Structure formats: structure tokens, C-alpha cells
Amino acid sequence: EKAGYDWFMRKEIYEQPEAVANTLLGRYDVDGALRLDQMSIAASELKRIDKIVVIACGTASYAGLVAKYAIEHWTRIPCEVELASEFRYRDPIVGPTTLVVAISQSGETADTLMAIRHAREQRARVVAICNTNGSTIPRESDGVIYTHAGPEIGVASTKGFLTQLVACYLLGLYLAQVRGTLFGDEVERLMAELEQMPDTLRGMLENQDQVLKLASDFSDNPSVLFLGRHVGYPVALEGALKLKELAYIHAEGFAAGELKHGPIALIEDRLPVFVVVPPRGRDLLHDKVVSNIQEVRARGAFTVVLAEEDDDEVSPYADVLIGLPKVSTLLQPLLAIVPLQLFACELATLKGHDVDQPRNLAKSVTVE
Ligand code: F6R
């Protein structure tokens, strides 16, 4: 049932184009209106929402961080992201005009479930983003966006994460449409780009030899850092988490702008540093990340740079350049995470670990 792959995880990484396509299926009418069938929260109510709180754990919380950037940009509704395990113990401010978004692949994570129960007691509206039909979290929510990734068996989330991102984008665009916050053909343009993603991902997955080779070069390294800014920051966090849980290597993700506030002290000769570079655009984001790469490289880091494939501003500072297809900044996490997933999977394989069932971990964490 692993269809010729060594691990379910690797199979699930390669299933991502199809998983993304399935999550997008039937969401977009010919007349240009987004449809979220099981949203079940009336448009009139969504117009009154004045705050969004995304609640999740682990990988799902990183999808939530991306959601924050996209949702605030598209809808101008203040959006915060909180780890489910922190949420209910700090007397959070939520009420009838708060939309709580609970992201959970399994739909059974106890921390997330307890958090939404608490939110509903405060009369917040809850929408779940979930991959498991009929599981507890969507059952206890007002609405649900199912991710249709198919069963995820590998303990480490991969296609779960990508489809959570897609669902978050759909939610953001849907809210923007309901509230009329995006102008002209923005929704149409972004939807067209999303619909293109499965093909783009397929193309990328065919060309990952470089990353696999990198894993064999790094298999003895005790520590790896990941840097990113904007939506590249959650990608860095997720890349680091994959490496920790699968390869049992110390790995950390940082917001690149935080480097000089501390983490740069960690940089030493030959330390591998992965950097996610945003697409070149009108803002300064891209150039800022390029200077962060120069900073770590000047201190001896070995830089593995994920950037647009023809980005010649960054190539002089990359010891290894992993090319990413051109997409909008907000959608780039869908692509940038893929080489990092494969890197962790391969490295763990080379170290002889059980990739599908890493030590001390369970697929769904049903205790707080
Ligand atoms: C990491 C991973 C976990 C889960 C987290 C939440 O690879 O799989 O961090 O993302 O335990 O699980 P769900 O999404 O089922 O609530």
C-alpha cells in the first residue's frame, strides 16, 4: 500500500499535487464566486466579524501563521494565531464577533478541541479546517472546510500541511469576497494561481535530486538552522520541525530579521543555514532577506537558499541554490516547504530512523 515508496511519508509528499487539487475541487463557480459548502456561518454574520483567532498545534499552527499574513492582507480583519495549548489558560478575549479558526488534520487533537470548547463558551463562532470526516473538532464547530488530502499515515504531517494552507487561502479569499475587500480581479487571479499549483508542484517533485544529495552531505551535522521572513518564516519553522521529529537533529527556525537580536551568535563555520527567499517584488522584503544571507555567510555559514529559479541577485551568496517556480509571495509556502520535507525524510532514512513512526510521537495527540 506504499505504492513502491519506502515510507508512507515519502508517498504522501509525492501525493501533494493531487491532494491540493482535491482541496480546491468544486470551490469556485463559473460566475467567479467562491463556494465553501459547509461553512454554515451566514454572510451577514461574517460581515460583522471584527477579529479572527487561529488555533492549532505543531505543523497546523504554522499553516495558521501563513493564514494570518494572507487573511489580514486580503480582508483587513485583525487575525492572531495561537497555540491551542496556550489559548484557554490565559483568559483570551473572544466573543460573538470573533471568528475562531481551528486547524487540525486529525480533528481529534485534545488541545485544539479544548480550545474551541472554551471559545464557544464565550459565544465565538468556530470554523474548523480538518482532514478527517466526522471527527470531533468539526462536529463541535459551526462550520468546516475539509481538506480532502486523503488519509495521512506518516506521523509527520506533509500533505496535511499543504492542504491546510490551501484551505486557509480559500477561507481568506472567501471572507474577502463576502466583505468586498479585494479589488478588481484579485480573487480570480489568486484562484487561477492556486488552480495552477498542482501542476507546478508536480514539476517540482520531479526535480529534487539536489535536495536528496544534500541530505547525504549533511547526515552527520549536529545542528541546522532555517531562516525566513513574512510567510517564509512559518516555512522555516516547519522545515525545522520536520528535521527535529524525523532526523532527531537539533534544528531551529528563525525570522530572518531577528538574527541580529540573538541567533546570529549561533553561526559558526560550516553550519548549514537554509534560507527561504521571497519572490522579487515591489517591496523590500526580497532584498532584506538577501542581506540576511550575506550576514550569515560572512560568518562562515553554509547557505542553502530557496529562491526563484532565476534569482541572480541571490545566487552569488548561495552555496546551494534550490530553485522555486515563480508565484505570488503569499502562496510561496506551498512550494518552498516541499524541498524541506524531502530533505528531512531523506536525512532520517539515511540515519536509519523509522520515518513513518518517529520515536516518542503519536499521529493524533488525544490528551492535553
Ligand atoms: C508534525 C505534526 C504535528 C501535528 C500536530 C497537530 O509533523 O504532525 O505537529 O501537526 O500534532 O495535529 P492535528 O493537525 O491533527 O491537530
Residues whose N, C-alpha, C, O or C-beta is under 5 A from the ligand:
A	BS01	F6R	C57 G58 T59 A60 I103 S104 Q105 S106 G107 T109 V155 A156 S157 K363
